[in-house]
Structure formats: C-alpha cells, structure tokens
Amino acid sequence: MPTVVITGASQGIGRAIAEAFAHEPDARLALLARTTSKLDTTAEQCRQHGAEAAVYPCDVTQEAAVRHNARQILDAWGAPDVVVNNAGAFQPGAFRETTLEQFQAQMDANLTSAFLVTQAFLDAMLERETGHFFFMGSVASIKAYPGGVAYCAAKHGLLGLARVVREELKGEGLRVTTLLPGATYTPSWEGSELPEDRFMPPEDIAQTVVNAWHLSGRSVVEEILLRPQEGDV
C-alpha cells in the first residue's frame, strides 16, 4: 500500500507518474499542482485503476502553502513512501535577454519547490526510517543549452540539491533518485514542428520511477539519464 506524493501531477510527466503508481495494489496518491481542474482529471484516471487519489491544489513555490498541504497529507495518511519532486516550468531566454524576475521564477518553479516539498515531508520519513525521494532533473542538469539560461541554472541546481540530500540521508534508510530526461512529449513542447515520435513518451519516464522504487532497500539508483533514441532535439 504505497503512499505517493507527486508535485506537478496535473499533466505531462507528473500525470504519467501518478497513473503508473495507480496500478500498484492499494496505492494512495496525493496529487499536487496549481490547476484544480487538471488535478481532478488526473485523480479520476488514477481511481479508474483502483487507486485512492486525493487532490491538493497548491503552489509549491510558496512555503506556507507547501507546509499546509503537507500537514493535511501527513494527518490523513502518515509519512509517504514516495515523494516525487516533479513540478517545474520551462521558459526559454538568452542570458542577455532574461530579466531577474524571469530568472527567479524559473529557480522557484524548478528548484525552490523541490527544496520546500522535501523539507516538508523529511522529518516524518526520517522518523519511520524508510522512504524514497525522486527529483525530476533534466539533460539540462548536466548540459548547457543556448537560450535556456534560467532553466539550465535551475536544473543544474536541482541536481546539486538532490546529490546533497542523497549524501545526508543514505545512512538514515531513505533513498534518493534523480531522473535526467531529455525531450519528452509533454505540453512544454506544444507548437513544436517535430513529430511526436521524435520525443520520449512520458509513460517511459513514469515507468522508470516505479521500477527504481521497486528495488530492495539495499539498493538505490542514484541518477538516471534518459534520451530519445535519436538523441537530443
């Protein structure tokens, strides 16, 4: 009976992860994102697979909102087995054209959110001495792309955050995995002229998360790099 917290669960990779965990026996899913209507759609799809799914509309860049929703989840279900820090956003922009406001917005969406959510659930998971944190990085965590200064900086920072959390928690019974996916067919690529089959399907990323979680507690996949078969786009 896994209890799974997923941020950015309203669409794309987050929705796919929710549906993948929904196939686990007696799964309980706490779904977080800003758009209630899209969260409701995800929750209904998960319930059709037999999971219990609860919707928590939340801006995970805001500390008070994260703390409030984490307390509700902990009160209802106790410490989660899995926390998936998937929330993020992409806004292109060259260094000279990016404003401080745009830069900070990308840092908050992709990095600060993961910091806040991890902290909000950490104590409860440490007390139980089991659990698995996932961080949704990117190929942009390890490779720079012209025109993506804020996104690359945020995803590089996310990988650094996840590596520190891994080092601090490896003796406490908690596992930490960072995924580094390349181009995945999600709403971020809407309007692209490339065909859908040039991208990875979000279901592949989701299955990778579930497979990593299924390893015994004696093993952990620290980092997973995934790319489209034909390479980066």
BAFI-3210 file (N, C-alpha, C; in Angstrom, 3 decimals, decimal comma, padded with zeros to 6 digits):
// residues 233
n [1|2|3|4|5|6|7|8|9|10|11|12|13|14|15|16|17|18|19|20|21|22|23|24|25|26|27|28|29|30|31|32|33|34|35|36|37|38|39|40|41|42|43|44|45|46|47|48|49|50|51|52|53|54|55|56|57|58|59|60|61|62|63|64|65|66|67|68|69|70|71|72|73|74|75|76|77|78|79|80|81|82|83|84|85|86|87|88|89|90|91|92|93|94|95|96|97|98|99|100|101|102|103|104|105|106|107|108|109|110|111|112|113|114|115|116|117|118|119|120|121|122|123|124|125|126|127|128|129|130|131|132|133|134|135|136|137|138|139|140|141|142|143|144|145|146|147|148|149|150|151|152|153|154|155|156|157|158|159|160|161|162|163|164|165|166|167|168|169|170|171|172|173|174|175|176|177|178|179|180|181|182|183|184|185|186|187|188|189|190|191|192|193|194|195|196|197|198|199|200|201|202|203|204|205|206|207|208|209|210|211|212|213|214|215|216|217|218|219|220|221|222|223|224|225|226|227|228|229|230|231|232|233]
n.u [000,843|001,471|002,020|002,021|003,373|003,037|004,250|003,331|001,410|-000,636|-000,435|001,394|004,575|004,209|001,486|001,617|003,308|001,697|-000,400|001,041|001,848|-000,669|-001,404|-000,278|-000,914|-003,505|-002,734|-002,158|-002,566|-001,321|-001,938|-000,466|-000,659|-001,140|-003,505|-006,726|-008,747|-007,358|-005,944|-008,073|-008,821|-006,565|-006,718|-009,143|-008,544|-006,612|-008,119|-009,700|-007,974|-007,943|-006,752|-006,546|-007,049|-006,171|-006,724|-004,739|-004,699|-002,097|000,480|003,615|005,839|005,551|006,136|004,325|002,010|002,932|003,650|001,145|-000,381|001,192|000,916|-001,789|-001,757|-000,021|-001,488|-003,689|-002,703|-000,251|003,381|004,729|005,528|006,800|008,056|007,683|009,360|008,371|007,367|007,730|008,937|009,365|010,924|012,135|015,100|017,710|020,831|021,400|018,931|017,254|015,309|015,661|013,381|012,251|014,300|014,316|011,759|011,984|013,894|012,464|010,269|011,485|013,505|013,425|010,897|011,264|013,044|011,418|009,264|010,567|011,703|009,339|008,260|010,294|010,998|008,980|009,400|011,994|011,603|010,202|012,065|012,146|011,626|011,406|012,797|012,262|013,730|013,025|015,096|016,901|018,218|019,293|020,376|022,944|024,019|024,622|022,443|022,182|020,179|018,650|019,091|018,055|016,556|018,467|020,273|018,636|018,010|020,563|021,113|019,135|020,008|022,344|021,215|019,760|021,859|023,169|021,119|020,926|023,483|023,264|021,184|021,662|022,489|020,283|018,213|016,653|016,012|017,296|016,700|017,581|016,175|017,127|015,841|015,730|014,262|010,853|007,560|005,453|003,182|004,968|006,198|004,353|003,288|005,634|007,377|008,331|007,833|005,722|006,876|009,537|010,152|010,524|008,022|005,987|005,161|007,255|009,167|007,753|007,465|010,092|010,538|008,842|009,999|012,550|011,830|010,924|013,149|015,055|015,481|018,159|019,454|019,951|019,076|020,920|021,135|019,583|019,912|018,114|017,383|015,909|015,746|016,982|018,589|019,279|016,970]
n.v [-001,194|001,615|005,011|007,900|010,970|013,438|016,114|018,692|017,207|017,476|017,236|015,998|014,581|014,310|013,555|011,112|009,676|009,521|007,901|005,591|004,727|004,302|001,795|000,165|-002,107|-001,103|001,584|004,906|008,162|011,382|014,261|017,065|020,348|023,458|023,828|023,058|021,780|020,230|018,582|017,152|015,652|013,996|012,621|011,223|009,494|007,930|006,745|005,066|003,030|001,790|003,041|005,088|008,468|011,748|015,221|018,099|021,269|023,483|025,888|025,123|026,648|028,273|028,637|028,572|027,467|024,948|023,807|023,762|022,005|019,697|019,043|018,349|016,041|014,373|014,131|012,744|010,363|009,698|009,326|009,588|006,990|007,526|010,440|012,545|014,951|016,666|018,989|021,790|024,241|025,627|028,213|029,696|031,647|033,858|034,703|037,529|038,562|037,798|038,631|039,569|038,892|036,883|034,985|034,357|033,278|030,882|029,576|029,306|027,676|025,301|024,593|025,756|024,821|022,027|021,936|022,970|021,114|018,685|019,242|019,549|016,987|015,505|015,070|013,362|011,110|010,435|009,713|007,348|005,919|004,923|005,380|007,180|009,610|011,320|013,276|015,411|016,010|016,995|016,616|019,061|019,474|018,640|019,515|022,385|024,628|026,925|029,811|029,016|029,941|030,405|028,097|026,027|026,747|026,413|023,658|022,525|023,312|021,857|019,217|019,356|019,886|017,481|015,646|016,388|015,891|013,128|012,319|013,110|011,552|008,863|007,163|006,953|005,364|006,267|006,642|008,248|009,453|010,809|011,831|012,343|013,338|013,663|015,253|015,061|014,105|016,389|018,988|021,147|021,118|021,877|023,128|022,630|021,791|019,310|015,763|013,657|011,159|011,683|012,307|011,199|009,190|010,296|008,223|006,406|007,650|007,689|004,925|004,290|005,575|004,096|001,553|002,000|002,532|000,042|-001,517|-003,342|-002,283|-002,292|-001,307|001,466|003,519|006,095|008,192|008,727|008,849|009,710|009,648|010,586|008,061|008,838|010,832|014,130|016,832]
n.w [000,000|-001,145|-000,270|-002,077|-002,929|-005,321|-007,079|-009,420|-010,743|-012,533|-015,280|-018,183|-017,428|-014,673|-014,418|-015,761|-014,048|-011,787|-012,777|-013,309|-010,742|-009,778|-010,543|-008,704|-006,020|-003,844|-003,798|-002,613|-003,503|-003,381|-004,941|-006,270|-007,564|-009,318|-010,772|-010,329|-011,860|-013,758|-012,050|-010,957|-013,178|-013,491|-011,035|-011,319|-013,420|-012,153|-010,142|-011,633|-012,103|-009,713|-007,560|-004,586|-004,666|-003,895|-004,162|-004,055|-004,421|-004,984|-004,793|-005,184|-004,879|-002,777|000,594|002,832|001,696|000,895|003,367|004,644|003,014|003,143|005,834|005,898|004,303|005,773|008,142|007,199|005,988|007,042|007,037|003,777|001,399|-000,944|-002,441|-005,082|-006,618|-008,977|-010,068|-012,216|-014,607|-017,862|-019,512|-022,281|-022,932|-023,687|-022,084|-021,987|-022,431|-020,438|-017,686|-014,200|-012,788|-014,421|-014,268|-011,502|-011,286|-012,717|-011,151|-008,768|-009,555|-010,455|-008,652|-005,950|-005,221|-004,985|-002,856|-000,771|-000,655|-000,106|002,410|003,856|004,173|005,205|007,990|008,971|007,393|008,074|010,720|010,437|009,072|006,483|002,955|-000,180|-002,130|-005,133|-007,655|-010,307|-012,603|-015,494|-018,820|-019,109|-016,642|-016,743|-019,065|-020,972|-022,670|-025,269|-024,955|-022,830|-020,193|-017,524|-017,020|-017,352|-015,320|-013,079|-013,224|-013,096|-010,492|-009,152|-009,463|-007,946|-005,419|-005,017|-004,916|-002,565|-000,695|-001,014|-000,016|002,649|003,598|003,181|005,188|006,739|006,003|003,930|000,480|-002,484|-005,666|-008,785|-011,787|-015,152|-017,709|-021,270|-024,134|-023,795|-024,625|-023,799|-022,574|-022,615|-025,047|-026,866|-029,968|-031,246|-034,235|-034,638|-035,036|-032,969|-032,436|-032,257|-029,731|-026,297|-024,721|-021,981|-020,368|-020,328|-018,719|-016,352|-015,817|-015,348|-012,913|-011,187|-011,447|-010,344|-007,730|-006,959|-006,397|-003,932|-000,498|-000,103|-002,258|-004,482|-007,177|-008,109|-010,062|-013,208|-016,587|-019,370|-022,814|-025,977|-028,506|-030,891|-030,020|-028,541|-029,085]
ca.u [000,000|002,332|001,509|002,897|003,137|003,547|004,018|003,184|000,700|-001,815|-000,250|002,729|005,280|003,584|000,271|002,028|003,819|000,532|-001,097|001,886|001,728|-002,057|-001,524|000,234|-002,032|-003,923|-001,968|-002,783|-001,842|-001,557|-001,624|-000,304|-000,393|-001,908|-004,770|-007,603|-009,490|-006,458|-005,695|-009,251|-008,745|-005,555|-007,231|-010,171|-007,869|-005,957|-009,159|-010,152|-007,021|-008,111|-006,028|-007,172|-006,349|-006,646|-006,258|-004,272|-004,270|-001,009|001,632|004,718|006,916|005,196|006,394|003,128|001,112|003,519|003,535|-000,267|-000,822|001,935|000,300|-003,031|-001,406|000,534|-002,586|-004,606|-002,095|001,052|004,557|004,654|006,574|007,475|007,806|008,209|009,501|008,266|006,911|008,742|008,472|010,415|010,754|013,404|015,591|019,158|021,318|021,289|017,528|016,495|015,201|015,795|012,081|012,146|015,283|013,852|010,574|012,450|014,539|011,424|009,451|012,241|014,459|012,890|009,761|011,769|013,589|010,322|008,487|011,410|011,762|008,029|007,979|011,507|011,012|008,091|010,022|013,138|011,095|009,828|013,316|012,003|011,029|012,159|012,628|012,638|013,876|012,925|016,054|016,803|019,500|019,789|021,105|024,344|024,433|024,126|021,797|021,988|018,784|017,937|019,958|017,394|016,178|019,683|020,787|017,757|018,142|021,873|020,952|018,322|020,876|023,194|020,377|019,468|023,083|023,386|020,107|021,358|024,612|022,836|020,151|021,956|022,618|019,043|017,192|015,889|016,661|017,176|016,960|017,369|015,999|017,651|015,268|015,788|012,995|009,715|006,381|004,582|002,701|006,064|006,607|003,233|003,682|006,841|007,164|008,858|006,795|005,638|007,759|010,910|010,268|010,195|006,702|006,067|004,952|008,552|009,766|006,979|007,798|011,437|010,375|008,274|010,993|013,591|011,251|010,717|014,368|015,090|016,050|019,619|019,978|019,337|019,537|021,150|020,836|019,197|019,919|017,262|017,346|015,244|016,614|017,738|019,386|018,633|016,324]
ca.v [000,000|002,795|006,375|008,599|012,399|013,832|017,508|018,840|015,991|017,796|016,971|015,594|013,520|014,132|012,748|009,754|009,031|009,206|006,749|004,401|004,269|003,907|000,362|-000,572|-002,509|-000,242|002,829|006,154|009,189|012,786|014,929|018,496|021,259|024,690|023,850|022,055|021,001|019,235|017,602|016,294|014,708|013,003|011,812|010,313|008,442|007,044|005,967|004,017|001,931|001,207|003,774|006,186|009,670|012,982|016,408|019,186|022,436|024,072|026,495|024,539|027,618|029,074|027,826|028,387|026,549|023,606|023,325|023,487|020,801|018,563|018,673|017,642|014,701|013,608|013,829|011,781|009,102|009,456|009,599|008,949|006,064|008,122|011,849|012,833|016,381|016,749|020,307|022,588|025,074|025,977|029,436|029,968|033,016|034,014|035,359|038,983|038,943|037,286|039,567|038,968|038,295|035,622|034,071|033,905|032,437|029,550|028,988|028,922|026,575|024,070|024,285|026,079|023,941|020,735|022,176|023,130|019,875|017,700|019,601|019,407|015,582|014,810|014,628|012,205|009,962|010,064|009,039|005,989|005,328|004,394|006,320|007,392|010,905|011,444|014,637|015,414|016,892|017,115|016,675|020,409|019,446|018,272|020,057|023,739|024,893|028,343|030,223|028,437|030,239|030,223|026,690|025,242|027,071|025,798|022,206|022,223|023,452|020,749|018,045|019,569|019,693|016,058|014,954|016,666|015,140|011,724|012,116|013,302|010,596|007,471|006,367|007,089|004,466|006,903|006,604|009,461|009,206|011,934|011,488|013,351|013,027|014,581|015,740|014,194|014,705|016,982|020,298|022,090|021,076|022,233|024,062|022,184|021,227|017,948|014,739|013,113|010,009|012,146|012,535|010,097|009,306|010,474|006,940|005,766|008,280|007,225|003,530|004,298|005,925|002,945|000,477|002,359|002,380|-001,376|-002,174|-003,569|-001,198|-002,411|-000,726|002,711|004,140|007,485|009,097|008,028|009,703|009,176|010,483|009,977|007,120|009,552|011,865|015,365|017,615]
ca.w [000,000|-001,141|-000,253|-003,001|-003,129|-006,631|-007,445|-010,870|-011,142|-013,337|-016,704|-018,596|-016,709|-013,363|-014,580|-016,123|-012,829|-010,955|-013,346|-013,150|-009,351|-009,533|-010,788|-007,546|-005,157|-002,728|-003,810|-002,174|-004,238|-003,071|-006,194|-006,056|-008,680|-009,128|-011,509|-009,727|-012,863|-014,331|-010,994|-010,872|-014,288|-013,119|-009,935|-011,821|-014,177|-011,190|-009,450|-012,547|-011,960|-008,391|-006,522|-003,859|-005,107|-003,277|-004,877|-003,196|-005,191|-004,203|-005,452|-004,414|-004,682|-001,612|001,782|003,658|001,001|000,971|004,747|004,920|002,315|003,687|007,109|005,590|003,811|006,895|009,066|006,588|005,569|007,639|006,212|002,459|000,964|-002,101|-002,768|-006,421|-006,883|-010,438|-010,513|-012,891|-015,709|-018,820|-020,285|-022,950|-022,878|-023,674|-020,872|-022,046|-022,570|-019,300|-016,570|-012,880|-012,449|-015,159|-013,710|-010,189|-011,467|-013,102|-009,984|-007,813|-010,070|-010,673|-007,591|-004,627|-004,952|-004,518|-001,512|000,185|-000,533|000,568|003,826|004,489|004,474|005,621|009,381|009,128|006,736|008,905|011,921|010,055|008,572|005,121|002,018|-001,417|-002,783|-006,534|-008,170|-011,759|-013,241|-016,936|-019,514|-018,829|-015,371|-016,992|-020,362|-021,196|-023,948|-025,547|-024,919|-021,694|-019,048|-016,235|-016,880|-017,127|-013,993|-012,090|-013,260|-012,522|-009,047|-008,648|-009,368|-006,780|-004,238|-004,864|-004,515|-001,141|000,058|-001,055|000,896|004,026|004,002|002,832|006,407|007,513|005,476|002,860|-000,830|-003,295|-007,080|-009,692|-013,197|-016,064|-019,019|-022,391|-024,673|-023,520|-025,257|-022,785|-023,016|-022,820|-026,449|-027,735|-031,004|-031,920|-035,566|-034,657|-034,845|-031,620|-032,248|-032,045|-028,293|-025,400|-024,120|-020,528|-019,696|-020,124|-017,541|-015,207|-015,535|-014,779|-011,499|-010,466|-011,433|-009,372|-006,392|-006,662|-005,921|-002,490|000,282|-000,099|-003,491|-004,927|-008,420|-007,720|-011,169|-014,429|-017,769|-020,439|-024,007|-027,133|-029,219|-031,907|-029,391|-028,147|-030,138]
c.u [000,885|001,532|002,498|002,453|003,795|003,227|004,004|002,415|-000,450|-001,673|001,146|003,315|004,639|002,328|000,621|002,556|002,662|-000,187|-000,270|001,796|000,301|-002,282|-000,965|-000,924|-002,253|-003,136|-002,819|-001,936|-002,277|-001,034|-001,606|-000,007|-001,278|-003,306|-005,678|-008,270|-008,612|-006,096|-006,862|-009,253|-007,726|-006,084|-008,259|-009,546|-007,202|-006,978|-009,684|-009,210|-007,068|-007,408|-006,948|-006,372|-006,997|-005,957|-005,900|-003,797|-003,240|000,030|002,865|005,948|006,697|005,289|005,137|002,169|001,637|003,352|002,092|-000,716|-000,075|001,322|-001,006|-002,749|-000,900|-000,561|-003,493|-003,968|-000,762|002,181|004,439|005,792|007,430|007,079|008,479|008,190|009,552|007,906|008,050|008,119|009,660|010,033|012,084|013,814|017,107|019,579|021,065|019,845|016,683|016,495|015,381|014,492|011,903|013,103|014,798|012,630|010,968|013,137|013,492|010,669|010,212|013,108|013,899|011,741|010,220|012,370|012,468|009,569|009,293|011,493|010,448|007,732|009,152|011,432|010,158|008,714|011,261|012,699|010,732|011,020|013,160|011,382|011,957|011,799|013,089|012,703|013,874|013,871|015,821|018,186|020,140|020,444|022,594|024,880|023,814|023,535|021,696|020,506|017,991|018,645|019,280|017,044|017,401|020,257|019,953|017,924|019,535|021,791|020,160|019,154|021,810|022,438|020,139|020,699|023,408|022,392|020,464|022,478|024,184|021,882|020,534|022,161|021,364|017,919|016,360|016,698|016,378|017,585|016,673|017,239|016,450|017,114|015,555|014,385|011,892|008,455|005,364|004,083|003,799|006,481|005,462|003,675|004,946|006,498|007,674|007,740|006,856|006,631|009,236|011,202|010,063|008,764|006,825|005,871|006,269|009,266|009,066|007,336|009,192|011,389|009,886|009,286|012,094|013,083|011,136|011,994|014,296|015,717|017,561|020,265|019,255|019,934|019,706|020,741|020,574|019,127|019,129|017,254|016,473|016,233|017,498|018,568|018,585|018,021|016,728]
c.v [001,252|004,093|007,239|010,052|012,802|015,304|017,641|017,693|016,248|017,454|016,398|014,451|013,269|013,293|011,306|008,997|008,638|007,968|005,467|003,853|003,812|002,421|-000,476|-000,925|-001,531|001,059|004,005|007,299|010,577|013,604|016,442|019,213|022,474|024,620|022,710|021,178|019,921|018,171|016,630|015,255|013,605|012,064|010,802|009,173|007,449|006,172|004,841|002,812|001,295|001,931|004,742|007,436|010,900|014,167|017,505|020,354|023,237|024,687|026,074|025,438|028,460|028,224|027,555|027,393|025,122|023,028|022,938|022,183|019,561|018,104|017,925|016,205|013,832|013,228|012,745|010,412|008,788|009,745|008,902|007,968|006,681|009,587|012,132|014,347|016,594|018,140|021,083|023,399|025,403|027,245|029,747|031,421|033,045|034,834|036,868|039,458|038,553|038,291|038,823|038,284|036,944|034,575|033,502|033,003|031,020|028,848|028,494|027,689|025,260|023,642|024,541|025,160|022,600|020,841|022,219|021,822|018,807|017,991|019,318|017,969|014,861|014,267|013,379|010,958|009,506|009,297|007,594|005,202|004,580|005,477|006,577|008,761|010,808|012,922|014,581|016,468|016,911|016,902|018,043|020,522|019,193|018,844|021,436|023,885|026,397|028,689|029,640|028,718|029,958|028,763|025,819|025,503|026,389|024,289|021,748|022,292|022,320|019,487|018,177|019,373|018,218|015,281|015,191|015,882|013,659|011,470|012,221|012,212|009,138|006,586|006,348|006,199|005,049|006,906|007,900|009,132|010,477|011,415|012,661|013,069|014,109|014,910|014,694|014,874|015,128|018,331|021,343|022,177|021,380|023,296|023,673|021,579|019,794|016,943|014,157|011,981|010,398|012,362|011,231|010,277|009,479|009,174|006,195|006,347|007,778|005,795|003,420|004,628|004,723|001,810|000,760|002,193|000,905|-002,110|-002,391|-002,368|-001,229|-001,765|000,579|003,102|005,621|008,468|008,283|009,042|009,029|010,163|009,804|009,099|007,817|010,704|013,120|016,085|019,076]
c.w [000,000|-001,072|-001,028|-003,138|-004,444|-006,865|-008,959|-011,475|-012,100|-014,804|-016,939|-017,797|-015,352|-013,425|-014,913|-014,906|-011,916|-011,477|-013,219|-011,732|-009,036|-009,778|-009,640|-006,614|-004,012|-002,659|-003,331|-002,726|-003,796|-004,241|-005,991|-007,367|-008,455|-009,727|-011,050|-010,782|-013,480|-013,296|-010,860|-011,993|-013,996|-012,053|-010,423|-012,624|-013,229|-010,461|-010,334|-012,525|-010,572|-007,263|-005,792|-004,207|-004,487|-003,951|-003,877|-004,065|-004,387|-005,135|-004,658|-004,361|-003,433|-000,341|002,594|003,010|001,069|002,361|005,078|004,273|002,792|005,000|006,868|005,141|004,944|007,891|008,512|006,415|006,245|006,668|004,862|002,237|-000,131|-002,195|-004,105|-006,641|-008,397|-010,926|-011,156|-014,003|-016,597|-019,553|-020,953|-022,811|-022,829|-022,456|-020,902|-022,102|-021,358|-018,159|-015,247|-012,464|-013,145|-014,602|-012,374|-010,306|-011,852|-011,935|-008,977|-008,281|-010,093|-009,499|-006,195|-004,253|-004,396|-003,128|-000,478|000,412|000,203|002,052|004,540|004,901|005,137|007,042|009,584|008,513|007,499|010,152|011,620|009,507|007,251|004,254|000,850|-001,979|-004,237|-006,908|-009,689|-012,328|-014,734|-017,532|-019,293|-017,458|-015,574|-018,298|-020,537|-022,591|-024,157|-025,539|-023,778|-020,382|-017,714|-015,985|-016,592|-015,741|-012,907|-012,052|-012,813|-010,991|-008,437|-008,493|-008,168|-005,480|-003,977|-004,417|-003,045|-000,287|000,090|-000,043|002,358|004,513|003,807|004,051|007,256|006,994|004,350|001,569|-001,593|-004,729|-007,878|-011,112|-014,053|-017,471|-020,049|-022,867|-024,526|-024,027|-024,196|-023,312|-023,220|-024,286|-027,404|-028,735|-031,731|-033,275|-035,668|-034,441|-033,437|-031,400|-032,153|-030,560|-027,525|-024,897|-022,602|-019,760|-019,457|-018,899|-016,281|-014,827|-014,926|-013,287|-010,703|-010,377|-010,416|-007,947|-005,996|-006,241|-004,415|-001,796|000,360|-001,315|-003,798|-006,283|-008,123|-008,814|-012,438|-015,557|-018,883|-021,594|-025,062|-027,898|-030,241|-031,327|-029,074|-029,355|-030,005]
res [m|p|t|v|v|i|t|g|a|s|q|g|i|g|r|a|i|a|e|a|f|a|h|e|p|d|a|r|l|a|l|l|a|r|t|t|s|k|l|d|t|t|a|e|q|c|r|q|h|g|a|e|a|a|v|y|p|c|d|v|t|q|e|a|a|v|r|h|n|a|r|q|i|l|d|a|w|g|a|p|d|v|v|v|n|n|a|g|a|f|q|p|g|a|f|r|e|t|t|l|e|q|f|q|a|q|m|d|a|n|l|t|s|a|f|l|v|t|q|a|f|l|d|a|m|l|e|r|e|t|g|h|f|f|f|m|g|s|v|a|s|i|k|a|y|p|g|g|v|a|y|c|a|a|k|h|g|l|l|g|l|a|r|v|v|r|e|e|l|k|g|e|g|l|r|v|t|t|l|l|p|g|a|t|y|t|p|s|w|e|g|s|e|l|p|e|d|r|f|m|p|p|e|d|i|a|q|t|v|v|n|a|w|h|l|s|g|r|s|v|v|e|e|i|l|l|r|p|q|e|g|d|v]
***
